[in-house]
Each structure stands twice: as structure tokens, then as C-alpha cells.
Amino acid sequence: MADKEISSLNVLEEKLDILVKRFEEQKGIIDSYVERERDWKKSKILQNKEIDKLKSKLSNGDNDD
């Protein structure tokens, strides 16, 4: 009976290791996605600010050309 319990514990430990590795892999994928999404949003905000400045210049007739 003791061998059977040890075998069961080994199987459980292996399955747990697989789950932890899978979790870490998925976490890495999600972290990467979140970082790219934040970079995109930051870039989008900067682009919108630049567009607003250009619109303001055009509406005021301030052409520095």
C-alpha cells in the first residue's frame, strides 16, 4: 500500500508541475499582450495630441511654412 501511495503522490506531483509550467507560459503570453496594448494606447494618445495641435494650428490660420 505504501508503494501505491508514493506512486500516486509522484503522479500528482508531475501533474502539478505540468500545470504550473502551463500557468507560467500563459502568464508570460498575457503579460506580453498587456505590455503591447499599453504601448499602443500610449502611442495612440500621443498621435491624438499631435493631431489636435495640428487642427488647432489650421483653424487659427497659424501656418509656419
ABEGO torsion letter per residue (X at the ends): XAAAAAAAAAAAAAAAAAAAAAAAAAAAAAAAAAAAAAAAAAAAAAAAAAAAAAAAAAAAGBBAX
